[in-house]
Every structure is written in C-alpha cells, then in structure tokens.
Amino acid sequence: MIRIAIDGPSGSGKSTLAKAVAKKLGIVYVDTGALYRTVGYHVYLNGRDPHSAEQVESLLSGINIELKYENGSQRVILNGEDLGDKIRMPEMSMYASAVSAIPAVRAFLLEMQKKMARENSVVMDGRDIGTVIIPDADLKIFLTASNETRAKRRTIELQSKGIDASYDDVLFDMIERDKNDKNRDIAPAIPADDAIIFDNSDMSVEESLNEIVRLVNERK
C-alpha cells in the first residue's frame, strides 16, 4: 500500500493533480474538501450560520454522507442525493471554510477519512491531510501557486461548469479563505514539517504529474 497526501490552498491544483496521480498509479483518489463542502451545503440548505458551532452541531445528526466512485470520479451523496457540482458553487468555499473550523465537524468527518486511508492505497487532497488525517503518509506534498494563478485556474474551472464566476470575486474569496484556514485553531492549513513544498505556478498538469510520480518512485 502507498498513501500520498497532497495539501495546499484553494486553486493550487490539488484535485486535478491528485486525480491524475491516482489514475496513473491505479489507486483511490479521495477529495476530502468535498466532505467539508457537503457539510457546508447542508448548513446552507437549512439556513443556519456556518460560523455558529451550536447551530452547525445541531445539524450533524441529520447528515449521512456516502462516497461513490464512477469512471474514476468521486461522487458525494448527501442523505441519498448525488450533489454533483452543487458543492462547487463559489459560496460553498466560504461555507466549507467556516464549518471546517468547528471541532465537532472535524471529529464527525475524521474517522471516515482515516478509514479510507487504512483500507486502501490512496491519494488524498485537502488542507490537513499530512498533518492530521495521515501523518504517516509515504509522501507529503504541499502544493501552492501564486494568488493570481490560483484565482485564474478556479475561475476557468467554475465557468467551464456553467457557474457564473468573476476573477475578482474568486480572488477575493480565495484570499479570505486562505486567511481563515491558516489561522483557525483546529488543524490550521499549514505544511507538515516533512512535506515537500511544491510551487506549480509555471507548470502544466503533465509536468506536475511527472514530478509527483518521480517522487513516489523515489519513496518506493
């Protein structure tokens, strides 16, 4: 088994790269950020304040999340509904950031993520994979890129899915989320001490993929 942790801020290309690595190596890809977006989406649907621990915690008992894999893609099922791209709406980034700072939410999702890593060879991407979820991962990457590059990538991604998004709004939300994620008390989004810092601002997906595969082969 091999376990690969890819952490980093929004728009750094974590999901795209992690999917490509998983496909190349024939192992399971787990998008942990989708889990927090799903909790955030549930909070949004119920009209609760995502910054209120009390309001969010009161909803957790009514959440059932399943992950399914179809044609190499992860699908998130919330209480029987396949959410598709609903959790990718721009406002869900802020909801995800807010609920991820609540200890009860992190505890709620922690065992689900750890179980996946125990039972499978995985590539996991998120913000605290190498520090909290699989601190003994075989390879830890902290992926980053310039703010402008990340905002441009995320804007293109959202627009390609038919989601109305402007570069300026995406950049603003991204910087705000970075600040929230880095400064939260619980599992702040910072590199693990033994992570490899990987700036891919000027790299294509293929170039980044080849470098990650090279690092994996080194670990083997």
C-alpha positions as CSV (number, residue, x, y, z in Angstrom):
1,M,0.0,0.0,0.0
2,I,1.0,3.6,-0.6
3,R,-0.6,6.7,0.9
4,I,0.0,10.1,-0.7
5,A,-1.1,13.4,1.0
6,I,-1.5,16.5,-1.2
7,D,-2.3,19.6,0.8
8,G,-2.4,23.2,-0.2
9,P,-4.6,26.2,-0.6
10,S,-7.7,26.6,-2.8
11,G,-6.9,26.7,-6.5
12,S,-3.4,25.3,-6.3
13,G,-4.5,22.4,-8.4
14,K,-4.7,19.8,-5.7
15,S,-7.8,18.0,-7.0
16,T,-6.7,17.9,-10.7
17,L,-3.2,16.7,-9.8
18,A,-4.4,14.2,-7.2
19,K,-6.9,12.7,-9.7
20,A,-4.1,12.4,-12.3
21,V,-1.7,10.8,-9.8
22,A,-4.4,8.3,-8.7
23,K,-5.2,7.3,-12.3
24,K,-1.5,7.0,-13.2
25,L,-0.8,4.7,-10.2
26,G,-4.1,2.9,-10.2
27,I,-5.1,3.8,-6.7
28,V,-8.1,5.5,-4.9
29,Y,-8.5,9.3,-5.1
30,V,-10.2,10.9,-2.1
31,D,-11.3,14.6,-2.3
32,T,-11.6,15.4,1.4
33,G,-12.5,19.0,0.7
34,A,-15.7,17.7,-0.8
35,L,-16.7,16.3,2.6
36,Y,-16.5,19.8,4.2
37,R,-18.3,21.4,1.3
38,T,-21.0,18.8,1.8
39,V,-21.5,19.7,5.4
40,G,-21.4,23.4,4.5
41,Y,-24.0,22.8,1.8
42,H,-26.3,21.1,4.4
43,V,-25.9,24.1,6.7
44,Y,-26.7,26.4,3.8
45,L,-29.8,24.4,2.8
46,N,-31.0,24.7,6.4
47,G,-30.4,28.4,6.6
48,R,-28.0,28.1,9.6
49,D,-25.0,30.3,10.4
50,P,-21.9,28.3,9.3
51,H,-19.8,30.2,11.9
52,S,-22.0,29.1,14.8
53,A,-20.7,25.9,16.3
54,E,-24.0,25.4,18.2
55,Q,-26.2,25.8,15.0
56,V,-23.9,23.6,12.9
57,E,-23.5,20.9,15.6
58,S,-27.3,20.6,15.9
59,L,-27.4,19.5,12.2
60,L,-24.7,16.8,12.2
61,S,-27.0,14.0,13.4
62,G,-29.1,14.5,10.3
63,I,-26.2,14.1,7.9
64,N,-25.4,10.9,6.1
65,I,-22.5,11.2,3.6
66,E,-21.5,8.4,1.2
67,L,-18.7,8.5,-1.3
68,K,-19.1,6.6,-4.6
69,Y,-16.6,6.2,-7.5
70,E,-17.8,6.1,-11.0
71,N,-15.5,6.2,-14.0
72,G,-12.6,7.2,-11.8
73,S,-14.6,10.2,-10.4
74,Q,-15.7,10.7,-6.8
75,R,-19.4,11.4,-6.2
76,V,-20.7,12.7,-2.9
77,I,-24.1,11.5,-1.8
78,L,-25.8,13.6,0.9
79,N,-28.8,11.9,2.5
80,G,-29.4,9.9,-0.7
81,E,-28.9,12.9,-3.1
82,D,-26.0,13.0,-5.5
83,L,-24.9,16.6,-5.1
84,G,-22.9,16.8,-8.4
85,D,-21.4,20.3,-8.8
86,K,-23.8,21.9,-6.2
87,I,-21.0,21.9,-3.7
88,R,-18.7,23.7,-6.1
89,M,-20.7,26.9,-6.1
90,P,-18.4,29.8,-5.1
91,E,-20.2,30.5,-1.9
92,M,-19.7,26.9,-0.8
93,S,-16.0,27.6,-0.4
94,M,-16.7,30.0,2.4
95,Y,-19.2,27.7,4.0
96,A,-16.7,24.9,3.9
97,S,-14.0,27.1,5.4
98,A,-16.3,28.2,8.2
99,V,-17.6,24.7,9.2
100,S,-14.1,23.2,9.0
101,A,-13.1,25.4,11.9
102,I,-15.7,23.7,14.1
103,P,-14.1,20.9,16.2
104,A,-17.4,18.8,16.1
105,V,-17.4,18.9,12.3
106,R,-13.7,17.8,12.0
107,A,-14.4,14.9,14.5
108,F,-17.5,13.9,12.5
109,L,-15.5,13.5,9.3
110,L,-12.2,12.4,10.8
111,E,-12.8,8.7,11.1
112,M,-14.4,8.5,7.7
113,Q,-11.2,9.8,6.2
114,K,-8.9,7.8,8.3
115,K,-10.8,4.6,7.5
116,M,-10.3,5.2,3.7
117,A,-6.6,5.6,4.2
118,R,-6.3,2.5,6.4
119,E,-8.1,0.3,3.9
120,N,-6.8,1.5,0.5
121,S,-3.8,2.8,-1.3
122,V,-4.9,6.4,-1.6
123,V,-4.1,9.9,-2.9
124,M,-5.9,12.3,-0.6
125,D,-6.0,16.0,-1.1
126,G,-7.1,18.7,1.3
127,R,-5.7,21.1,3.8
128,D,-4.6,18.9,6.8
129,I,-4.0,15.5,5.2
130,G,-0.3,15.3,6.0
131,T,-0.7,16.8,9.5
132,V,-3.9,15.2,10.8
133,I,-5.5,12.6,8.5
134,I,-2.5,10.5,7.5
135,P,0.5,12.0,9.4
136,D,2.5,8.8,8.5
137,A,1.8,9.2,4.7
138,D,4.5,7.8,2.5
139,L,4.7,11.1,0.6
140,K,3.5,14.5,1.6
141,I,3.2,17.3,-0.9
142,F,2.2,20.9,0.0
143,L,1.1,22.3,-3.3
144,T,1.0,26.0,-3.9
145,A,0.9,28.7,-6.6
146,S,0.6,32.5,-6.8
147,N,-2.7,34.0,-5.8
148,E,-3.3,35.2,-9.3
149,T,-2.6,31.8,-10.9
150,R,-4.9,30.1,-8.4
151,A,-7.7,32.6,-9.0
152,K,-7.4,32.3,-12.7
153,R,-7.5,28.5,-12.6
154,R,-10.5,28.4,-10.3
155,T,-12.4,30.9,-12.3
156,I,-11.9,28.9,-15.5
157,E,-12.9,25.7,-13.7
158,L,-16.1,27.2,-12.4
159,Q,-17.0,28.8,-15.7
160,S,-16.4,25.6,-17.5
161,K,-19.1,24.0,-15.3
162,G,-21.6,26.8,-16.2
163,I,-21.2,28.5,-12.8
164,D,-21.2,32.3,-13.0
165,A,-17.9,33.5,-11.5
166,S,-15.7,36.5,-11.9
167,Y,-12.0,36.6,-11.5
168,D,-12.1,39.4,-9.0
169,D,-14.7,37.7,-6.8
170,V,-12.9,34.4,-6.9
171,L,-9.6,36.1,-6.0
172,F,-11.2,37.9,-3.0
173,D,-12.9,34.8,-1.7
174,M,-9.7,32.8,-2.1
175,I,-7.6,35.2,-0.1
176,E,-10.2,35.4,2.6
177,R,-10.4,31.6,2.8
178,D,-6.6,31.3,2.9
179,K,-6.6,33.6,5.9
180,N,-9.3,31.7,7.7
181,D,-7.8,28.3,7.0
182,K,-4.3,29.3,8.1
183,N,-5.4,31.0,11.3
184,R,-8.1,28.6,12.6
185,D,-7.3,27.0,16.0
186,I,-8.1,23.5,14.9
187,A,-5.8,21.8,12.3
188,P,-4.7,25.0,10.6
189,A,-3.9,24.7,6.8
190,I,-0.1,24.7,7.1
191,P,2.6,22.4,5.6
192,A,3.6,19.3,7.6
193,D,7.2,19.5,8.9
194,D,8.3,16.8,6.5
195,A,6.2,17.9,3.5
196,I,7.7,18.8,0.2
197,I,6.7,22.4,-0.8
198,F,5.8,22.3,-4.5
199,D,5.1,25.6,-6.3
200,N,3.4,24.8,-9.6
201,S,2.6,28.3,-10.7
202,D,4.5,27.9,-14.0
203,M,4.0,24.2,-14.5
204,S,1.4,22.3,-16.6
205,V,-0.6,19.4,-15.1
206,E,1.5,16.9,-17.0
207,E,4.8,18.4,-15.7
208,S,3.4,18.4,-12.1
209,L,2.2,14.8,-12.5
210,N,5.5,13.6,-13.8
211,E,7.3,15.2,-10.8
212,I,4.9,13.7,-8.3
213,V,5.3,10.2,-9.9
214,R,9.1,10.7,-9.8
215,L,8.8,11.4,-6.0
216,V,6.6,8.4,-5.5
217,N,9.1,6.2,-7.2
218,E,11.8,7.6,-5.0
219,R,9.8,6.6,-1.9
220,K,9.3,3.1,-3.3
